[in-house]
Amino acid sequence: MLLSGCATFSPQPASSAGQMPCNCPAEKPVQLPESAKSVEVKPVEANGVQKDLSKLAEYSLLKPAQWDEIDGFNADNLSAAWPAWMQSCSAMIKKTIWQNACNAAVELDQQSAKAPSEDKVQSYFKTYFTAYQTTNVDGSETGLITGYYEPLLKGSRTKSAQYPNPLYAKPEDLITVELDSLYPELKYKRVRGRLVGNKLVPYYNRAEIESETFPVKGRELIYIDDIIDVFFLQIQGSGLVQLENGEQVHVGYADQNGHTYNSIGRLLIERGELTASQASMQGIKNWARKNLNKLRELLNSNPSYVFFRELPAGLPGPLGALGVPILGERSVAVDPKFIPLGAPVFLSTTEPNSAKPLKRLMMAQDTGGAIKGGVRADFFWGAGNEAGAKAGAMKQAGKIWVLLPKEFVLKQ
C-alpha cells in the first residue's frame, strides 16, 4: 500500500484496518511472476495511453459473467461471509435496488438463527444476484490487491513526556466541497480548504499542522507514545488505542486536509535509504527508529494529514465508508465508481508474498485514496500485529467478480 502511492487518502469515514486462511483448491490460478512475490503495478492504460478514470461512466468496467466463471465460488466457505453481508444490508435495505435482496437476507437470517447453512447461502446469492466481472480500462481482468489492517497503539487522554503525539479531531475551519453539487460530472471529486476572507485556500499541510504555531490547537483527541505509529495510523485510517487504565478506544477517520499523499516508502527507495524489498511497513518503522534525526523531515515530505474521531465502544470492527463495522478477512476497500459500496464481491488472489490461493466472498464496505479502477481492492486483514504483518506484505495479482441484485441494469 505504501509503495502503490496514494493519490489522496480520503476514505469516508474510515479506512480507510486476519484469522482464517483459505484452503480452496486452485481451479483457475491467477498468473503471478515466477518469484510468486509482489507484482509491479503500472498506471491504468489502454493502447499505451494513460486514461483518466474520472471520465469513465459509473460501473462501466463491469461485464456480465456466469456463476461457473467465478474462480473458487463453489469452494469458499460462503456462510463465513454472511455476517459481513448482513452488515451491508443494514445500510442498504432502504435503497430500492437492494430492497428485495436484503429483505430476503433478513428473512433467511431470522429463519436460521443468524447462521444459514452453506447450501442456503449459495442458493440465496444465485437466486437474488447476477454476477459481473470487473475489468481494467484496456479490458484486462487482473489487477492489484493490497492489504490494510487496524493497528493497536498505546495512548493516553493526557499529554505527557511518554505520550506527546496528538491525534487531532477534525478542525472547525476545515471546509469540504463536494464538486458534484456544482458539476454532476465530477461525482466522487472534492476539494478541501479554509476560508481566508471570502477566498477558499488550501488547508494547512503536515509540516504546518505539526509546527510550533499549532494551527489546530485545541482539537487534540488523544495522545500516542510513538510518532511513527501515528503516521501509519493515518495511512490505515482507523485503529485501537490501548489506554493506561486498560481501556481500548476505537478511533476512526474523520477527514483529511486535502493535500496529496506522498509515499515515504517510495521516497526512501529513491534516496537509497532502503531497497524495494526492505520498504515494507515494518522495514520503514525499523529505518525510522534508527534515524530519528531524519524522521521529522521524512514525515513532512508527505503533506497529507488525517483527522480522527472516537468511535462508539463495542464495535466488532472499525467503521468503513459504508458506515458499518468492517470484519476481518471479509471486507475490502474498492473504488465506488466501479464497484457499488456494500456489494458482495468475490476475490481470487493469493496470500501475501505467496502463490497460495486466496479465494473468498468479501463485502465492498470501504474506500481509499489509493484504490482506483475496476480491478483494484484493499483486503482488510483485521486488527493487531499479525494482521499488520499480512497487510504490509500484501501486493498481489487478483481478479474480482461483483454480485449485484437482479434488479440492477448494466448500462451499455
Secondary structure, 3 states (H helix, E strand, C coil): CCCCCCCCCCCCCCCCCCCCCCCCCCCCCCCCCCCCCCCCCCCCEECCEECCHHHCCCCCCEEECCHHHCCCCCCCCHHHHHHHHHHHHHHHCCCHHHHHHHHHHHHHHHHCCCCCCHHHHHHHHHHHEEEEEECCCCCCCCEEEEEEEECEEEEECCCCCCCCEEEEECCCCCEEEEHHHCCHHHCCCEEEEEEECCEEECCCCHHHHCCCCCCCCCCEEEEECCHHHHHHHHHHCEEEEEECCCCEEEEEEEEECCCCCCCHHHHHHHCCCCCCCCCCHHHHHHHHHHCHHHHHHHHHCCCCCEEEEECCCCCCCCECCCCCECCCCCEEECCCCCCCCCCEEEEEEECCCCCCEEEEEEEEEECCCCCCCCCEEEEEEEECHHHHHHHHHCEEEEEEEEEEECCCCCCC
